Amino acid sequence: MAPVKVMDDYKVYNAHPSKVEALIHRLFASARLDLTQIDAKGKDYDPSEWFMVPLEEVQKGIELIVSGDVIYYNYDRQQEKLVPAEN
């Protein structure tokens, strides 16, 4: 596999990191890449943590999680941005 470039880093306080990760995955699920990669040994790998989301939208998503307002937003894949959830 190719090296990864870390684009941003967050510290999690007063919350379970895996729960924060689950919120991020749910928020950006519509932008998850649907692909299979074959490693150097020929083994298939289906990455579940790769998303096509602008960094600015990820940062907004983190802010929404921290504020608790994430429940009022969805990620619109076509617009490539977080939008208010429709009731």
C-alpha positions as CSV (number, residue, x, y, z in Angstrom):
1,M,0.0,0.0,0.0
2,A,1.1,3.6,-0.6
3,P,2.1,5.9,2.2
4,V,-0.7,8.0,3.8
5,K,-0.5,11.7,4.2
6,V,-2.1,12.9,7.4
7,M,-4.2,15.9,6.6
8,D,-5.4,16.8,10.1
9,D,-5.2,15.5,13.7
10,Y,-7.7,15.8,16.5
11,K,-7.5,15.0,20.2
12,V,-10.6,13.6,21.8
13,Y,-11.5,14.5,25.4
14,N,-14.5,13.4,27.5
15,A,-15.7,11.1,24.7
16,H,-14.9,7.6,23.7
17,P,-12.8,7.8,20.5
18,S,-14.5,4.9,18.8
19,K,-17.9,6.6,19.3
20,V,-16.6,9.8,17.7
21,E,-15.2,7.7,14.9
22,A,-18.6,6.0,14.4
23,L,-20.3,9.5,14.2
24,I,-17.8,10.6,11.6
25,H,-18.4,7.4,9.6
26,R,-22.1,7.8,9.8
27,L,-22.0,11.5,8.8
28,F,-19.9,10.9,5.7
29,A,-21.2,7.4,4.8
30,S,-22.5,8.7,1.4
31,A,-19.0,9.7,0.4
32,R,-17.3,6.4,1.3
33,L,-15.2,5.0,-1.5
34,D,-16.6,1.8,-3.0
35,L,-13.5,0.0,-4.2
36,T,-11.4,-3.1,-3.8
37,Q,-7.6,-2.9,-3.6
38,I,-5.2,-5.8,-4.0
39,D,-2.1,-5.7,-1.8
40,A,1.4,-6.9,-2.6
41,K,0.5,-10.4,-1.6
42,G,-2.6,-10.5,-3.8
43,K,-5.1,-10.2,-1.0
44,D,-8.2,-8.2,-1.6
45,Y,-8.7,-5.2,0.7
46,D,-12.0,-3.2,0.9
47,P,-11.2,0.0,2.7
48,S,-14.0,1.2,4.9
49,E,-12.3,4.3,6.1
50,W,-11.7,6.1,2.9
51,F,-14.0,9.0,2.0
52,M,-14.1,11.6,-0.7
53,V,-14.8,14.7,1.4
54,P,-13.2,18.1,1.3
55,L,-11.0,18.8,4.3
56,E,-13.0,21.8,5.2
57,E,-16.2,19.7,5.4
58,V,-14.5,17.2,7.7
59,Q,-13.4,20.1,9.9
60,K,-17.0,21.4,10.0
61,G,-18.2,17.9,10.8
62,I,-15.9,17.7,13.8
63,E,-17.2,21.1,15.0
64,L,-20.8,19.8,14.7
65,I,-19.9,16.6,16.6
66,V,-18.3,18.7,19.4
67,S,-21.3,21.1,19.6
68,G,-23.9,18.2,19.4
69,D,-25.5,19.7,16.4
70,V,-24.3,16.9,14.1
71,I,-27.8,15.4,14.4
72,Y,-29.2,18.3,12.3
73,Y,-26.9,17.7,9.3
74,N,-26.2,15.3,6.5
75,Y,-23.4,15.2,4.0
76,D,-24.6,15.9,0.4
77,R,-22.3,14.0,-1.9
78,Q,-23.3,15.9,-5.0
79,Q,-22.8,19.3,-3.4
80,E,-19.7,18.0,-1.5
81,K,-20.8,19.8,1.7
82,L,-22.7,19.4,4.9
83,V,-26.3,20.5,4.6
84,P,-29.2,20.9,7.1
85,A,-31.1,17.6,7.5
86,E,-34.6,17.6,6.1
87,N,-37.3,16.8,8.6
